């Protein structure tokens, strides 16, 4: 997939250094993904996934954050729309 919006991942990783490694791993997963639909995303991400309109929220509770993405399956593009810390 082509990944757009990786600046969100980098900025969050800079503010929360403990998340930098998991975010790099997520970015690598996104770049190498071949998704035809939401079931493929759920299979590959191994995270709780919810849909909010066209957005997909990957709840990476073990890592302490969630990532919101939008996927255009036809074009093979993933847009990272944001990263936020999960309150504990």
C-alpha positions as CSV (number, residue, x, y, z in Angstrom):
1,X,0.0,0.0,0.0
2,X,1.0,3.6,-0.4
3,X,1.0,5.2,3.0
4,X,0.1,8.9,3.3
5,X,0.2,10.9,6.5
6,X,3.1,9.2,8.2
7,X,4.0,12.6,9.7
8,X,1.2,11.8,12.2
9,X,3.1,8.7,13.3
10,X,6.4,10.5,13.5
11,X,5.0,13.4,15.5
12,X,3.3,11.1,18.0
13,X,6.4,9.0,18.3
14,X,8.5,12.1,19.0
15,X,6.1,13.2,21.8
16,X,5.8,9.7,23.2
17,X,9.2,7.9,22.7
18,X,7.9,4.5,24.1
19,X,5.5,4.4,21.1
20,X,8.1,5.0,18.4
21,X,9.0,1.3,17.9
22,X,5.4,0.1,17.7
23,X,4.5,3.0,15.3
24,X,7.5,2.1,13.0
25,X,6.3,-1.5,13.0
26,X,2.7,-0.4,12.2
27,X,4.1,1.7,9.3
28,X,6.0,-1.2,8.0
29,X,2.9,-3.4,8.1
30,X,0.9,-0.7,6.3
31,X,3.5,-0.4,3.5
32,X,3.6,-4.1,2.9
33,X,-0.1,-4.7,3.2
34,X,-2.2,-6.0,0.4
35,X,-5.8,-5.4,1.5
36,X,-8.9,-6.0,-0.5
37,X,-11.3,-5.2,2.4
38,X,-11.9,-4.6,6.1
39,X,-11.5,-8.3,6.9
40,X,-7.9,-8.2,5.6
41,X,-7.1,-5.3,7.8
42,X,-8.5,-7.0,10.9
43,X,-6.5,-10.1,10.1
44,X,-3.2,-8.3,9.6
45,X,-3.4,-5.7,12.3
46,X,-4.2,-8.0,15.2
47,X,-5.9,-5.1,17.0
48,X,-9.4,-4.1,17.9
49,X,-10.8,-2.4,14.8
50,X,-13.8,-0.2,14.7
51,X,-15.3,1.7,11.8
52,X,-16.4,5.3,12.0
53,X,-17.8,6.3,8.7
54,X,-15.1,5.8,6.2
55,X,-12.4,5.8,8.9
56,X,-11.0,2.7,10.6
57,X,-9.7,3.0,14.1
58,X,-7.0,0.5,15.2
59,X,-7.1,0.3,19.0
60,X,-3.6,-0.7,20.0
61,X,-4.4,-0.8,23.7
62,X,-1.3,-2.8,24.6
63,X,0.8,-0.1,23.1
64,X,-1.3,2.7,24.7
65,X,-2.6,4.4,21.5
66,X,-5.0,4.2,18.7
67,X,-4.5,5.0,15.0
68,X,-7.2,6.3,12.7
69,X,-6.7,5.4,9.0
70,X,-8.7,5.6,5.8
71,X,-8.1,3.0,3.1
72,X,-8.8,3.2,-0.6
73,X,-8.6,-0.4,-1.5
74,X,-9.0,0.2,-5.3
75,X,-6.0,2.6,-5.4
76,X,-4.0,0.8,-2.7
77,X,-3.6,3.8,-0.5
78,X,-3.7,4.1,3.3
79,X,-4.1,7.6,4.8
80,X,-3.1,7.9,8.4
81,X,-5.6,10.5,9.8
82,X,-4.3,10.7,13.3
83,X,-2.8,9.0,16.4
84,X,-4.0,9.5,19.9
85,X,-3.1,8.2,23.3
86,X,-5.5,5.9,25.1
87,X,-6.3,7.1,28.6
88,X,-5.5,4.5,31.2
